[in-house]
Amino acid sequence: MSVFSDLLSEYITMKDVGVYPLSQFCGLDRSSMYKIINGKRTPSDEDVVRKMAQFMHLTPQEKLDFMDAFYIAQMGAEVYYRRKSVRELIETFSRREGRKEYIFAEMEHAQLEMNGGG
């Protein structure tokens, strides 16, 4: 079994969800859903995973964990975590760049005030 199928099984049990209604809601036949639950197949795309999350009424954190598990199943843990680290690094620099612009604007404003132009 995969991380995704383990988590899906856990949520199905925890949320007391029927497999047949879930498969109908997601547009899958029951045998495909059982293959996904048993880790023999992963969903074809993230829209199906989002429908699963919606049907099971997952909390925002549960949905994040569920989507992470799906991406890990799709691309492998090593690739997923490497990409996640790069994304977080880029986001960190983006946030810092935004702060720098704010700080530089404040400095320019302060300099104008000191020179009597504010």
N, C-alpha and C positions, 0 to 999 in steps of 0.2 A: 504494500500500500504506500501511497505517497502522502506528503504533508497535506496536500489539498484534500485527498479522499478521507484522511483521518479527521480533518477538521470538519468536512462536510458531514461525515457520520456522526460526529459529536454534536453538531448543531441540529441535525435531524432528530436525534434522541432528546437533546436538551429542550428543543422548541416543540417537541411532540408533533412533528410534521409527517404527513403521509407521503410515501414515495410516489404513488400514482398521481395525486393532485399536483405535487411538485413538478413531476415530469410533464404533465399536461400544461401547466402554467408556463413552463420554459419551452414548450414546443418540441419536446423530445419524446420518443417512445420509451416505455418502461424499461425495456432491456438495455437501452443506451444509458439510462439513468443508473441502473444497477451496476453497469460496467464502470461508470464514473465513480460511484460510491465505493466500489471494490478496488479502485486504483488501476483498473485494466485500461482505462481511457481517460483522457482529460477533455474538458469541454472545448469545443472548436474555437470559440472566441469569448471575449470578456462580456459581451452582451448577455450570454446565457448565464454567466456567473452573477452578473448584476441582477438578473431576474430571480435567480435562486436566493440571493440575499434579500431581495424585496419580498419574495413569498414567505421567507422564514422570519421576516421582521427583525433583522439583525440590528443591533445598536451600531452607532457610527464606528466604535472601536472594533466590534466584531466584524463589521464590513471591511474595515482596513486590513485586519488580520486575514480575512477570507480572500481578499484580492491579492495580498502578498503571497499567500499560499498558492493561489492560481498561477501567478507570475513565476514563482519558484518551480512549479510543476512544468510550466511551459519552457523555461529557458535553463533550468538548473540553478542550484543554490549559488554556486561560485559566480556565475555570470550575473545573476540577479543582485547579489550583494555588492559586486563590483560596480554595477551601474547605479545602484542606490547610493553608494558612497560618492561617486562622481556627481550625481544630481545634487546631493546635499552640499558638496563643496561649492558647486556653481551657485546654489541658492544662498550660501553663506556670503560669497563674494558679492552677489547681487544686492543683498541686504546691506552689506558694508559700503558698497558704492553709493547706495541711496543715502546713507548717513553722511558720507564724505561730502556729497553735494550740498546737503543741509548745513553741515559745518562750514563749508567754504562760503555759502551764501550768508551765513551769520557773520563770518569774519569780514566779508566785504561790506556788509551793512554797518558793522562796528567801526570799520576804517572810515567809511563815509561820515559817520557821526562825529568821529574824532577830528576829521578834517573840516567840519562845519557844513558838510553837504547833506546831512540827514534830516 
